[in-house]
Amino acid sequence: QVQLVESGGGLTQAGGSLRLSCAASREVFSINSMAWYRQAPGKQRDLVATITRGGRTTYADSVKGRFTISRDNAGNTVYLQMDSLQPEDTALYYCKFVVNWKDYWGQGTQVTVSS
């Protein structure tokens, strides 16, 4: 089993920045892709950004130009740099690794953006 540990959430005001990280508990050699999702109370869980094994990235339209997904050189940690945060970005953020075509999820980290 692969465990993912998230950190970096918190409270900021509109226009602020936060950087989320998600690290695997052990070396992982067959990562197909990494992604970030978010879920606000009473709403569905939505895909925010993805990065593939080859480094290709995709973003939800709502965060394009403001968020950046990246991974470290070893490839076992994924980051989400969030700039120009807005109250609409307030949600519980989850990371996901696809390893050998199986999904592994982080525990979630809260991001709150005030006006």
N, C-alpha and C positions, 0 to 999 in steps of 0.2 A: 504494500500500500504506500502511495506517495502522499505525504502531508504537505499542505501549503500554508505558510504563515504570512499573514498580511500585516502591514503597518503603515503609518503615515497619515491616517485620517485625523480629522479634527474640525475646529471651528475657525472660520475666517469671514471677513466681510466681502461684499461684492467688489470685484476687481482684484481680489487677492489670489494667491497661488498656494497649491499644495502638491506634494509628490508622494504617491502611493508606491509601495513596493510589495512584492509577493515572492517568497523564496521557498523552494522545495527543501524538504527536510533531509534529503540525501541526493547524491549525484544521480541525475537522470540522463540516460543516453539516447532515448528514443522519443523525444518531444516532437510531436507533429505541428503543434501550434500553441499559442498562448493568447489569452483574451481577458478583457475587463468587461463586466456587466454592472448594472446598477438597478436598484429597486427602491422606489419611494413608497411610503405607506399607502395602501389601497390601490397600488398600481402594479402592472406586470413588470417582470424582470426584463430589461432591455440590454441588448448588446451595445457597448460603447466603442470598443476598439479591438482589433486583432493584429497579431503578428505571426507570420508563418515561420517554419524552420529555415526557410531561405531569406527571411528578413522582410518580406513584403508586408505592408501595413494597410489596414482599412479603418475607417472611422464612421460613426454615425453622423448624419448631417448636422445634428444639433451641437456637436463638439468640434467639428472640423475647423482648423485654424486656431483652436484654443488648447486642445489636449494633444499630447504626444506619447505614444506607446513605444517602449524600447526594451531591450534586454541587455544583460551584461555579457562580457566576453565569454564566460564559461557557459552561458546559455541556460542557467538554472534559476535566474531571477528575472522577473518582468517588472517594469516600472510604468507608472502613468503620471506624467507631468501635466498638471492642470493649471492653466493660467486664465486670467480674466474670468474668474469664477462668478457665477450668477446664482441667485436664490433657487432657480429652477434646477440647478445641479445637485441640490440637497438630496441625498439618498444613501442607502447602504450599498457600498461597492464591493463586488466579489471578483476575485481572479479565478481563472480556469486554465488548467493545462490539459492538453490532449496528449496522452502518453500511450503509445502502442494502441492508438485508436480508442482509448478509454478516457472518460472525463474525470478530472480531479478538481475539486473546488476548495477555495479558501474559506475562512470562517466569516468573512465580511468585515469591513471597516467603515465607520460612519463618517460621512462628510456633510457638514452643515455650513451653509453660506447665508449670512444675514444681509439685509438691505443696507 
